[in-house]
C-alpha cells in the first residue's frame, strides 16, 4: 500500500479523561458500558481498559501500582455539554479517581505516551467481535486483572457510528460488521519476562469468544524485538496540500504550543513509573 486518504473532522478542545474504578466493579463497568455505548451520541468516544496505575497526581498515592478498570472518555461535542454527556460513566460504579475536564484533544491523545517508550518488548493480539457478550465479559474479568506490567494494557474499543454506514468492501478496513475491537497490548521492559508475559497475552486472547470470520489479528506488533513505540510514525507523512510537512521515521508528532504544557505534566508524572520520584 502506497497511500492513504483520510476524511477528518476538526476537533480542538474536548471534555474527557480517564475515570478509574475498583477491579471488583469491573463486571458492572463493562456491562454498563456495553449497554450505554450502543446508543450513545456519536460525539462521545470512550473505551474500557485494564491498567496498572502509574504515579499520576490525581490517583491516591497509596493506590499507585494497583490495578484498575478504567474508562478513557472523550466528548467531542460542545465542551459545556461534556459533564452531562459523561454522567452515565459515573453511574456504572463508584469512581476511585478521575482526571476529567476540558483539554485540547492532542493532550488526551498523547497523555500516556510515557508508558510506551522505545525499547520495550512488545507482544500484541486483537480481535473484532459483533458483541461484548456475557461470555466475553467473564473472560475479561479473569484475565484483565492479571495485566503484568504498567506498560501493558487491554483496551476494548467501540466500532459504531459512521463506521457502520460504510460498506465492508468499500475501503481497506473490512470489519465494519463488528461492534467492538479488543486489543491485548503486552509491553514490558525486561526480556526475562518474555515467556510469562507472552503467555498472558495468548491465554487472554484464546479465552475470548470466537470473533467474526477472518477477524482475528493474531499479532499487531513484533513479539520479542524492541522497537519504536506505537505513537511514532514509520515512513514519511506527505500531505497532498500546500505547505508540505514531513515526519522522519520514528519521530513523534510535534505538540501544538497550546497543549504542550498539559501534555508535559501528564508525561512527567507517568515517567516516574520507570524512573521513580526525583
C-alpha positions as CSV (number, residue, x, y, z in Angstrom):
1,X,0.0,0.0,0.0
2,X,1.5,3.3,-1.0
3,X,-1.0,5.9,0.1
4,X,-3.9,6.7,2.5
5,X,-6.8,9.1,2.0
6,X,-8.5,10.4,5.2
7,X,-11.6,12.4,5.8
8,X,-11.1,14.2,9.1
9,X,-13.3,16.3,11.3
10,X,-11.9,19.3,13.1
11,X,-11.6,18.8,16.8
12,X,-9.9,21.4,19.1
13,X,-10.9,21.1,22.7
14,X,-12.7,18.1,24.2
15,X,-14.2,17.2,27.5
16,X,-12.8,13.9,28.9
17,X,-10.1,12.0,30.5
18,X,-9.5,8.8,32.5
19,X,-12.1,7.5,35.1
20,X,-10.8,4.7,37.4
21,X,-12.9,2.1,39.2
22,X,-12.1,-0.7,41.6
23,X,-11.5,-4.1,40.0
24,X,-14.4,-5.6,41.9
25,X,-16.6,-3.2,39.9
26,X,-15.3,-4.4,36.5
27,X,-18.3,-6.5,35.7
28,X,-20.7,-3.6,36.3
29,X,-18.5,-1.2,34.4
30,X,-18.2,-3.5,31.3
31,X,-21.9,-4.3,31.3
32,X,-22.9,-0.7,31.8
33,X,-20.5,0.4,29.1
34,X,-21.8,-2.2,26.7
35,X,-25.4,-1.2,27.1
36,X,-24.8,2.6,27.1
37,X,-22.3,2.9,24.2
38,X,-24.7,1.2,21.7
39,X,-27.0,4.2,21.6
40,X,-24.6,6.9,22.8
41,X,-24.2,10.2,20.8
42,X,-21.6,9.9,18.1
43,X,-19.7,12.8,19.6
44,X,-18.9,10.6,22.6
45,X,-15.9,8.4,22.4
46,X,-14.6,6.2,25.2
47,X,-13.3,2.8,25.9
48,X,-12.8,0.5,28.9
49,X,-9.3,-0.6,29.8
50,X,-7.4,-2.6,32.4
51,X,-4.3,-0.7,33.7
52,X,-1.8,-0.7,36.5
53,X,-2.0,2.8,37.9
54,X,1.1,5.0,37.3
55,X,2.0,7.7,39.9
56,X,-0.3,10.3,38.5
57,X,-1.2,13.1,40.9
58,X,-5.0,12.6,40.7
59,X,-4.7,9.0,41.9
60,X,-4.3,8.5,45.6
61,X,-0.7,7.9,46.4
62,X,-1.4,4.6,48.3
63,X,-3.1,3.3,45.1
64,X,-0.1,3.8,42.8
65,X,0.9,0.5,41.3
66,X,-2.6,-1.0,41.9
67,X,-4.6,-2.5,39.0
68,X,-7.9,-0.8,38.0
69,X,-10.5,-0.9,35.4
70,X,-11.0,2.5,33.8
71,X,-12.8,4.3,31.1
72,X,-10.9,6.7,28.9
73,X,-13.6,9.2,28.0
74,X,-13.7,11.8,25.2
75,X,-16.7,14.1,24.4
76,X,-16.1,16.0,21.1
77,X,-19.3,18.0,21.2
78,X,-19.7,21.4,22.8
79,X,-17.5,21.3,25.9
80,X,-20.2,22.9,28.1
81,X,-22.2,19.7,27.5
82,X,-19.4,17.4,28.5
83,X,-20.2,16.9,32.1
84,X,-23.7,15.8,31.3
85,X,-22.6,13.6,28.4
86,X,-20.1,11.7,30.6
87,X,-22.5,11.4,33.6
88,X,-23.5,7.8,32.7
89,X,-19.9,6.7,33.2
90,X,-20.2,7.9,36.8
91,X,-23.3,5.8,37.3
92,X,-21.7,2.5,36.4
93,X,-19.9,2.1,39.7
94,X,-18.2,4.2,42.4
95,X,-15.3,6.2,41.0
96,X,-11.9,5.9,42.7
97,X,-10.1,8.7,40.8
98,X,-10.5,10.7,37.7
99,X,-8.9,13.4,35.7
100,X,-11.8,14.7,33.6
101,X,-12.3,18.2,32.2
102,X,-11.7,20.4,29.2
103,X,-8.4,19.9,27.4
104,X,-7.0,20.1,23.8
105,X,-7.7,16.8,22.0
106,X,-3.9,16.1,21.4
107,X,-3.3,16.3,25.1
108,X,-5.6,13.4,25.8
109,X,-4.4,11.5,22.7
110,X,-0.7,11.7,23.8
111,X,-1.2,11.7,27.6
112,X,0.2,8.2,28.3
113,X,3.0,8.1,25.7
114,X,5.5,7.9,28.5
115,X,4.3,4.4,29.3
116,X,5.4,3.1,25.9
117,X,9.0,4.4,25.4
118,X,11.2,2.9,22.6
119,X,12.9,-0.3,23.6
120,X,10.1,-2.2,25.2
121,X,9.3,-5.8,24.5
122,X,6.0,-6.0,22.5
123,X,3.5,-8.8,22.0
124,X,0.0,-7.9,21.0
125,X,-3.1,-9.7,19.8
126,X,-6.5,-8.4,18.9
127,X,-9.9,-9.4,17.5
128,X,-13.1,-7.9,16.2
129,X,-16.4,-9.1,17.7
130,X,-20.1,-8.4,17.0
131,X,-21.0,-8.0,20.7
132,X,-19.5,-7.7,24.1
133,X,-21.2,-10.8,25.3
134,X,-21.6,-12.0,28.9
135,X,-19.1,-14.8,28.0
136,X,-16.6,-12.2,26.8
137,X,-17.1,-10.1,29.9
138,X,-16.3,-13.1,32.1
139,X,-13.1,-13.7,30.2
140,X,-12.1,-10.1,30.7
141,X,-12.8,-10.4,34.4
142,X,-10.5,-13.4,34.7
143,X,-7.6,-12.1,32.5
144,X,-7.8,-8.3,32.6
145,X,-6.8,-8.0,36.3
146,X,-3.6,-10.1,35.5
147,X,-2.1,-7.3,33.4
148,X,1.6,-7.9,34.0
149,X,3.3,-4.5,33.8
150,X,2.4,-0.8,34.0
151,X,3.3,-0.6,30.3
152,X,0.8,-3.3,29.3
153,X,-2.9,-2.7,28.9
154,X,-6.2,-4.0,27.4
155,X,-8.5,-1.7,25.5
156,X,-12.0,-2.6,24.3
157,X,-12.7,-0.1,21.5
158,X,-16.2,0.5,20.2
159,X,-16.8,0.3,16.5
160,X,-20.1,2.1,15.6
161,X,-21.5,5.3,14.3
162,X,-20.2,6.4,10.9
163,X,-18.1,3.3,10.5
164,X,-21.3,1.2,10.2
165,X,-22.6,3.4,7.5
166,X,-19.9,2.3,5.0
167,X,-20.0,-1.0,3.2
168,X,-17.4,-3.6,4.4
169,X,-15.9,-3.8,0.9
170,X,-15.7,0.0,0.3
171,X,-12.4,0.6,2.0
172,X,-9.3,-1.3,3.2
173,X,-10.9,-1.7,6.6
174,X,-13.3,-4.6,6.2
175,X,-14.6,-5.4,9.7
176,X,-17.5,-2.9,9.7
177,X,-19.9,-5.5,11.0
178,X,-18.0,-5.6,14.2
179,X,-19.1,-3.7,17.3
180,X,-16.0,-4.0,19.4
181,X,-12.3,-4.5,18.9
182,X,-10.4,-5.9,21.8
183,X,-6.7,-5.1,21.9
184,X,-4.4,-7.0,24.3
185,X,-1.3,-4.9,24.3
186,X,1.6,-6.7,26.0
187,X,4.5,-4.3,26.7
188,X,7.3,-4.6,29.3
189,X,10.9,-3.6,29.7
190,X,12.7,-6.8,30.7
191,X,13.3,-9.6,28.2
192,X,13.5,-12.0,31.1
193,X,9.7,-11.6,31.3
194,X,9.0,-12.5,27.7
195,X,7.8,-16.0,28.3
196,X,5.4,-15.2,31.2
197,X,4.0,-12.0,29.6
198,X,3.6,-13.5,26.2
199,X,1.7,-16.3,27.8
200,X,-0.6,-13.8,29.4
201,X,-1.5,-12.3,26.0
202,X,-2.0,-15.6,24.4
203,X,-4.2,-17.0,27.2
204,X,-6.3,-13.9,27.2
205,X,-6.7,-14.0,23.5
206,X,-7.7,-17.7,23.5
207,X,-10.2,-17.1,26.3
208,X,-12.2,-14.6,24.3
209,X,-15.2,-15.9,22.3
210,X,-14.9,-16.6,18.6
211,X,-14.6,-13.4,16.6
212,X,-16.0,-12.6,13.2
213,X,-14.8,-14.9,10.4
214,X,-11.3,-13.8,9.5
215,X,-11.5,-11.0,12.0
216,X,-8.8,-12.1,14.5
217,X,-5.5,-10.3,14.2
218,X,-3.0,-12.7,15.8
219,X,-0.2,-10.3,16.2
220,X,-0.2,-6.5,15.9
221,X,3.4,-5.7,16.7
222,X,6.7,-7.5,16.9
223,X,6.8,-10.2,19.6
224,X,10.2,-10.0,21.3
225,X,12.1,-7.4,19.4
226,X,12.4,-3.9,20.9
227,X,11.0,-1.3,18.6
228,X,9.6,2.2,18.3
229,X,6.5,2.8,20.4
230,X,3.1,2.8,18.7
231,X,2.7,6.6,18.9
232,X,5.5,7.1,16.4
233,X,5.2,7.3,12.7
234,X,7.0,5.0,10.3
235,X,7.9,6.4,7.0
236,X,7.1,9.9,5.8
237,X,3.9,11.8,6.0
238,X,3.3,13.8,2.8
239,X,0.0,15.7,2.9
240,X,-1.3,16.5,-0.6
241,X,-1.7,20.2,0.2
242,X,0.2,23.4,0.1
243,X,2.9,23.7,2.6
244,X,4.4,20.2,2.8
245,X,5.0,18.6,6.2
246,X,7.4,15.8,6.7
247,X,7.9,13.4,9.6
248,X,11.0,11.4,9.8
249,X,10.8,7.6,10.6
250,X,10.4,7.1,14.3
251,X,9.8,10.8,15.1
252,X,6.8,11.6,17.3
253,X,4.3,14.2,16.0
254,X,5.3,17.7,17.3
255,X,3.0,19.0,20.0
256,X,1.0,22.2,19.5
257,X,2.0,25.0,21.8
258,X,-1.4,25.3,23.4
259,X,-1.4,21.8,24.8
260,X,2.4,21.3,25.3
261,X,2.4,22.2,29.0
262,X,-0.6,19.9,29.8
263,X,0.9,17.0,27.9
264,X,4.2,17.6,29.7
265,X,2.6,17.4,33.1
266,X,1.0,14.0,32.2
267,X,4.2,12.6,30.8
268,X,6.3,13.7,33.8
269,X,4.0,12.0,36.2
270,X,3.8,8.8,34.2
271,X,7.5,8.7,33.6
272,X,8.0,8.3,37.4
273,X,6.8,4.7,36.8
274,X,10.1,4.0,35.2
275,X,12.5,6.3,37.0
276,X,11.0,6.8,40.4
277,X,10.3,10.1,42.0
278,X,13.1,12.7,41.8
